[in-house]
Structures are given as structure tokens and as C-alpha cells.
Amino acid sequence: MPQKTIKAIVLLSGGLDSMLAAKVLMMQNIKVQGVSFKSYFFGAKLAKKAAEELKIKLKVVDISDEQLEIVKHPKYGYGKAINPCIDCHILMLKKAGELMRKQKFDFIATGEVLGERPMSQNKKSMEIIERESGLEGYLLRPLSAKLLPETMPEKESQVEREKLFSIFGRSRKKQIELAKKWGIKNYPTPAGGCILTDLEFAKRLRELLKRCPKCEGEDVRLLRYGRIFWNKKTIVVLSRNEKEGKGLESLAKPKDMLLELKNYPGPLALVRSFANGVSEGTVEKAKDYIKHYAKKNPRNKKPEFLIRNYE
Ligand code: SF4
């Protein structure tokens, strides 16, 4: 009787650890499919590159709104910035679990390394993540597997535990050594691709959540742009260059106001109220910000403004 092909889903972030996790399994003749995620806070570009390098299929799942809800109310709190990594891992693994059951994969693997990240990669958090994602026994972490309890695929000899690893901690020496040995050349530096770990962005997002707890994805998107000012429950976002101006324009939605100088160059301001509309006072403030950050006023021209209201 032909042997059954063992199939695993690997959570592929695009970083070296997740690439190695996939590679370890591929070297045991396990058929691997990558799954990656995208949201308001990160994309799947690196994962796509990694899947190409590994020559495996990749499914990208959009978790934008679900992740935003988690960012607003994380059960397990935040890391250093506004990154709810434990809750976020649970969400991603739940999604991967749905896929596993639907498409009859045998188990799920991740590139998590015990002790590598203070918040989400310690023994306690990894147990919580496994339990709450509903994957108990079916979540393999090949890079640290020998330091963790045996999983079902190991018990059922779908995976050889002996060929898995016991990597611990933040040093990347072993991973780099494995990448070299297995010919993995193109992998990114470990800098996080998720903007929720950025301290400056975290400040902006905290402010938005404080002033508008019900904010949506299209509000969060504004925070990636330019200079931000608040007047009570109204946000003024000022572009820093032409590219940002175009980006802001594309994010305008009904009831927003766009302001710019008519008679000499300067930034574009997008004004959005989260309460009862944009007040006269805020419009005046927005004009002041524009004047302040505009290029030098040629021959002291009296500034004239173009104001567009999005209906
Ligand atoms: S860094 Fe961002 S994407 Fe990664 S687990 Fe944390 S919150 Fe989620």
C-alpha cells in the first residue's frame, strides 16, 4: 500500500525562523504549505518571497478587522509598544487550524523559538497560545521541539523527533548555521515587519483609541502618514511630501475635509471628525499648521486655501 503523504501547514512570516521550520519538515518528506497573514499593521510581502525561495504554496489570509479588535481589547495585554502578540498568535493559529481541518492537513508548525521573544515565546505563553487556539497536540515548533512536550505528529511518527531541534534564546547563531547548511540565502534581517511594535506608531494609535475607541481600519490607516494633530475629537493629518499628500487624498472619505494652499506650495491636510463634524476652530488650526510647514512664503503672499469637503 502506498504510504500516506503527511501534510503540514507552516505559519510563514517570511523571517528566517519560519523558513527553517518549513525546511526541517520538507527534509522529512512532509508536504508543506505556507500560510501568512495581512492586516492594517503588516503585509505578506516577505512571506511571499520566502515561499518563492522555499518553492512552496502560500495562502495569505486577511485578518485586518479581527486583529484590530484584538488591538483594542487584548486579553493578554501588550508587549513593549502596542503589540498584543499572544492574542495575535492565537488568532493566527485559529485561522490556520480552520484551514488544517478544512483541507485535511495533519498538523501545524511555526518557527517559534523558546526564549526568543519575551512576550510570546516563553513556555507559559506558548502553552496558552496552543490551548486557546484549539490546536493542543497539533502545534509543532520544530526549532525548539526537543525542549517541549511531544506533539501528536511526533507520537504518530509522522515526524521524526530526533531530527528536530532544541534551539533556545535570542542568539541566531544556530539558525544562521542551518540556513547556510541548507542553502537558504535570501532571508530578511529579524527587524519586525509589524508596525504595532513601533513605539512612535504605538503613541499615535493609543491617542486614536483614547479619542475614538470605535475607530475603524480606515482611521488607523491615517496614522501611517505625516504629522498628526488633535483638536478634541478631530484629527488633522498633515502630509510631509507629495507622495504622502497623494496617499492622504486616497484615504479621504465622506465628511472629511481636505485643505491645501492655492497660491504657493505646502502640505495637504486631511481633517476628520470623530464626533459632530469639523468645527470652524479646527479649520483655522489646520490652516495655521499648513502655513507653518509650508515652503517659504514667496514675497509674503497672502495665503489662499483650497478647501474640499468630501460628501
Ligand atoms: S508582532 Fe504584530 S503580527 Fe506579530 S504577533 Fe505581534 S502583534 Fe501579531
Boltz pocket constraint, residues with backbone or C-beta under 6 A from the ligand:
constraints:
  - pocket:
      binder: B
      contacts: [[A, 42], [A, 82], [A, 83], [A, 84], [A, 85], [A, 86], [A, 88], [A, 89], [A, 192], [A, 194], [A, 195], [A, 196], [A, 197]]
      max_distance: 6.0
